[in-house]
Amino acid sequence: MSAQIIVQKKLFRMNILGNIIWLIFGGFFAALGYLFGGLILCITIIGIPWGLQCFKLAGLVLMPFGKKVVYDSSNSGCLATLANIIWLIFGGLYTAIIHIGMGLLLFITIIGIPWGRQHFKLVEISLLPFGKKIVPD
């Protein structure tokens, strides 16, 4: 067995452990909040695009370890920019500030650093979610 496969197995195990601890200490309830917000937004026809972004965020918040946010050039344009501006005004800035605050609080201890890094990862997509996608790390 090569050294690269051994490292990948260890990273996979660490991602699973990190996601379990994340879920126990608030990740599950944060994902439920994003799901609830997405459902409320999808009730209206106008809110469906923003509701879908909430569902995308809920998936990342549910299990953030082992995933990363990348820019999706095929899904951007003037409508994505307009949707991001509306998102930013009506909750994106607030949500990003909450993730920054939680990340800073977790960085106070050495043990909390991996979870703080996940909050900083969430800042990027919670601030401007349109034109971004989530891929395995």
Order of alpha helices (4+ residues) and beta strands (2+ residues): alpha-alpha-alpha-beta-alpha-alpha-alpha-beta
